[in-house]
């Protein structure tokens, strides 16, 4: 292979460098150069060792002239390259490929001496998640011109992995995910690292006006975008005036949902469009009118029940720049939920945002949709105290979909996507809608920083119909088979991010470091 | 209804995107597209989502197989183990 391949690592301990050197020498395609940034005399015990000197790999302490078309592989010292990693990366970053940078999966040493290594599988390119933590791992490979544009290989190698990944992503535009094990880490901590300073600097460089704060419990950064100009919001609430019990008290669910919205101090301009079925009882209508007051716009639905069409009609009767798709069996928990969701929509690439939905008993109802390969609600029935695999439940991130029970959508994007599909009157209309948004190039973001109760399916029958499955499969089979925000090597037909193997290790990995099973 | 024309425009746009998505699925999967082969029964069923049918080990059909395996002579058992791993 004539292409220049440069491995760039920071200086580490002699033991770490030796581990990396062993893997480099065992690689099926060896790098032509190895930059050990800021190496000191002690490290020359490794870098001047006979087997490295005889390998024809040029080892340097600092910058080398790097070709524009070269491949530069950044990783931490002490990380071992998989023998096939460089060949796999070179195949993914061939000249003419649409990608200018890539990352892949990795393994970590397990806690037990005899236990199999823990695999860390990663999703496809997810820029919102990268701002929250360094989910791409420490190994990122880019073209030489990208490394030069981002500040040079030696400088980048010395940075915190999160800082380095953000700078490389800015220069490359996006990074491709290679669903193969590319590196083996010696530490046991599988949680991605995060740096508030790196994210702050990234926001300053890219013009994102946001407040970045560290998560108090795990390594994650919360990026709260400031709302430049408060948009008008219309909440669209289809209802037939169902009466149900909430915490033992009988209430008109729609009125209860509106009361929780109205109690939020960030909703002064909120308009509520209630789409009433023609047989809605008078008492329920009165309760909803009383809860909404002058904010209410009443719309009559005189045809057979069709949730999607009721929402579409409500949107046409509204005028907000942002639409809050609202089920009548919800209750806002976070008082700033509307601000959080509207802040996410300050990103022009994001068309829809959804909160963490909780059941009445406090367990998770949905942490976003997961197509695995049929649609699931991620981490349903798990304790919201779980951080999830690789802190998944603590970070704002792109998802394939969010539940329309409480989702904020840009009005323009809603109309561009043709609204909710009327052929899906009950189930999957939100899954289909979010996939349409992504088909049009928009992103959908889920956030754990806003929480809402969803007393699910109190108002309708949740049973699936064969035609709903057929329609979803016919339109989106490719997305169902490979959810970009999941990984094809993970276990199918589960609603957690779980390795494709059995056992307690796999379950503790799925539930994350604070799961009771892991803390035993 | 007063909004009929606007609703029709939304439907047409939805159908247009649907046709483009279906064409892409057909290009990728040919006739094998659609929802065939998926186990849909789990989807969105409350209470059963984060469990899956892992427990084939304790299924009654495995009892005679396990009995036979455990009563094999050790060398044969080792051969079976080696072949399975």
HADDOCK unambig.tbl for C-alpha pairs under 7 A between the chains (distance, minus, plus):
assign (segid A and resid 374 and name CA) (segid B and resid 40 and name CA) 6.37 0.50 0.50
assign (segid A and resid 374 and name CA) (segid B and resid 43 and name CA) 6.37 0.50 0.50
assign (segid A and resid 375 and name CA) (segid B and resid 43 and name CA) 5.98 0.50 0.50
assign (segid A and resid 376 and name CA) (segid B and resid 43 and name CA) 5.71 0.50 0.50
assign (segid A and resid 376 and name CA) (segid B and resid 44 and name CA) 5.98 0.50 0.50
assign (segid A and resid 379 and name CA) (segid B and resid 50 and name CA) 6.71 0.50 0.50
assign (segid A and resid 380 and name CA) (segid B and resid 49 and name CA) 6.31 0.50 0.50
assign (segid A and resid 380 and name CA) (segid B and resid 50 and name CA) 6.49 0.50 0.50
assign (segid A and resid 381 and name CA) (segid B and resid 47 and name CA) 6.81 0.50 0.50
assign (segid A and resid 415 and name CA) (segid B and resid 10 and name CA) 6.90 0.50 0.50
assign (segid A and resid 417 and name CA) (segid B and resid 13 and name CA) 6.72 0.50 0.50
assign (segid A and resid 417 and name CA) (segid B and resid 14 and name CA) 6.29 0.50 0.50
assign (segid A and resid 418 and name CA) (segid B and resid 10 and name CA) 4.35 0.50 0.50
assign (segid A and resid 418 and name CA) (segid B and resid 11 and name CA) 6.15 0.50 0.50
assign (segid A and resid 418 and name CA) (segid B and resid 13 and name CA) 4.71 0.50 0.50
assign (segid A and resid 418 and name CA) (segid B and resid 14 and name CA) 4.39 0.50 0.50
assign (segid A and resid 419 and name CA) (segid B and resid 10 and name CA) 6.17 0.50 0.50
assign (segid A and resid 419 and name CA) (segid B and resid 14 and name CA) 6.92 0.50 0.50
assign (segid A and resid 421 and name CA) (segid B and resid 14 and name CA) 6.28 0.50 0.50
assign (segid A and resid 469 and name CA) (segid B and resid 35 and name CA) 6.17 0.50 0.50
assign (segid A and resid 470 and name CA) (segid B and resid 34 and name CA) 5.88 0.50 0.50
assign (segid A and resid 470 and name CA) (segid B and resid 35 and name CA) 5.23 0.50 0.50
assign (segid A and resid 473 and name CA) (segid B and resid 34 and name CA) 4.21 0.50 0.50
assign (segid A and resid 473 and name CA) (segid B and resid 35 and name CA) 4.19 0.50 0.50
assign (segid A and resid 474 and name CA) (segid B and resid 22 and name CA) 5.72 0.50 0.50
assign (segid A and resid 474 and name CA) (segid B and resid 25 and name CA) 6.95 0.50 0.50
assign (segid A and resid 474 and name CA) (segid B and resid 33 and name CA) 6.11 0.50 0.50
assign (segid A and resid 474 and name CA) (segid B and resid 34 and name CA) 3.96 0.50 0.50
assign (segid A and resid 474 and name CA) (segid B and resid 35 and name CA) 6.52 0.50 0.50
assign (segid A and resid 475 and name CA) (segid B and resid 18 and name CA) 6.06 0.50 0.50
assign (segid A and resid 475 and name CA) (segid B and resid 21 and name CA) 5.06 0.50 0.50
assign (segid A and resid 475 and name CA) (segid B and resid 22 and name CA) 4.49 0.50 0.50
assign (segid A and resid 475 and name CA) (segid B and resid 25 and name CA) 6.62 0.50 0.50
assign (segid A and resid 476 and name CA) (segid B and resid 21 and name CA) 6.58 0.50 0.50
assign (segid A and resid 476 and name CA) (segid B and resid 25 and name CA) 6.76 0.50 0.50
assign (segid A and resid 477 and name CA) (segid B and resid 25 and name CA) 6.25 0.50 0.50
assign (segid A and resid 477 and name CA) (segid B and resid 33 and name CA) 6.53 0.50 0.50
assign (segid A and resid 477 and name CA) (segid B and resid 34 and name CA) 6.32 0.50 0.50
assign (segid A and resid 478 and name CA) (segid B and resid 25 and name CA) 6.10 0.50 0.50
assign (segid A and resid 493 and name CA) (segid B and resid 52 and name CA) 6.95 0.50 0.50
assign (segid A and resid 494 and name CA) (segid B and resid 49 and name CA) 6.48 0.50 0.50
assign (segid A and resid 494 and name CA) (segid B and resid 50 and name CA) 5.57 0.50 0.50
assign (segid A and resid 494 and name CA) (segid B and resid 51 and name CA) 6.53 0.50 0.50
assign (segid A and resid 494 and name CA) (segid B and resid 52 and name CA) 6.21 0.50 0.50
assign (segid A and resid 495 and name CA) (segid B and resid 49 and name CA) 5.81 0.50 0.50
assign (segid A and resid 495 and name CA) (segid B and resid 50 and name CA) 5.09 0.50 0.50
assign (segid A and resid 496 and name CA) (segid B and resid 50 and name CA) 6.38 0.50 0.50
